[in-house]
Each structure stands twice: as structure tokens, then as C-alpha cells.
Amino acid sequence: MALEAVQFHPMDYEAFDDNLVPIAQFLLRLRQFGIMDRRMVDAFESVPRQPFQPTDAKRGPLFGERPQPIDCGQLDTPPILAARMIEALAPTTRCRVLEVGTGSGYLAAVLSRLSRRVYTVDRFRTLAFAAQARFEMLRIANITSVFGDGLDGWPEKGPFDRIVSSASAQAVPPAFIEALSTSGTLVMPIGPDDGIQTLTRFIRVDRQLVATPICSVRMVPLIKGKAARL
């Protein structure tokens, strides 16, 4: 049976009322970037930001534009960058989406409001399990998360209509191309591990990828294999 995007209600996150003023400011920021799609606005309004933030003194502004440190020595994707990635991805309610690099789970949570099903994989066991706990707390039923090697994609669940990676590579990994359906869309940063990369949208035409640059970014590189610790 097909699962539809979960519906949120105010009672689901009354504890997160402090989200209201920052989200309004964030939505104004989206407009400055030309992002005004009503579905995207609704998705960001529906997902409370606080559960996906660090709980210690390292916590920054709710919708800050700099990456925030999370567990396992990793960095979260800032919401404004997540919005630009989602805009380029252009998911629909019929899409099956693969996310490589779960992180805190925030990007997957927003995508769940815009897609039929989200599959997310992280090489850190701690991050994958913590994100799953957040999804369950918020009663998001259309995300499947797993601890695994993101560079392998998720062949058992493919092909995917959309693939998004928050980690970079110097070229699109072959497994991503194989996992992407015909006419599917991939969004990921391309460039050197230790320098400026280009967030790029790829559309698959037969077995070729047509690339469109989006913006310059600096993101962590994709790493082969599961993390041995954490």
C-alpha cells in the first residue's frame, strides 16, 4: 500500500512554539532567494526545527545560515541551503527520494512533506538511529532510514525519482547514476574535498546526465564504507 506524505497538526508540536518568529524570518529570507513555492513554504512551516538542533551549548540560531555541529563530528545542512537543494530537486508527491547523508534528519523531514517516500542512509550508526527517533517523535511515517554506505546508494529500494546528497564528490558516483530513474533528478555538490564545490542539479537523459550549476558551497566529502565507530 502506498504511503502518502504525513500530515502535521498544531497539537503535534505545541512544545515548539518558539519556532514561530524564527520561521517567519526564515520564510522572508526564502523570498529574498526567489523561493516562493507554496508547497515548499508549507513544508518548512510544518516541520519544527528545534528537535533537529544540538542540545548542548553549541546550538546556534534556529535558522542560521552557517552549518551547525552535530554528533559524530559532522555538520548539519543549514536550512537556507536545504531549501535551495529542495528547490533544485523539485520533488512531487509521487516521487521516491533517496537522501545520502541523513545528518540530523531535518532535510529528510522536510522532503517527507513533499514526496511520496523518502529513503535516507548515513554511514554513522548514531546519526541514523537518532534521526529515526526524531521521525517517530514527530509521527513522520513516510521516511525509511538506515545505517549504511551511502556511496552504494540503496539498490534494493531503487530506482529513485530523486536523489540528494549533502556530501560532495569530484564526480557523480556510478551507483547514483544506476539508482536514478530515467528523467530523474540528482542534486549534490561536485568539486574538491578540501575546497569550494558547486552544488549541481543533474537530470538523467537515457544514461547521460545533463548538469546545471546552482551555487558555490563547501560541504564534507562522501566517504566510502560505514563508520567503524559511532
Disulfide bonds with the S-S distance in Angstrom:
none
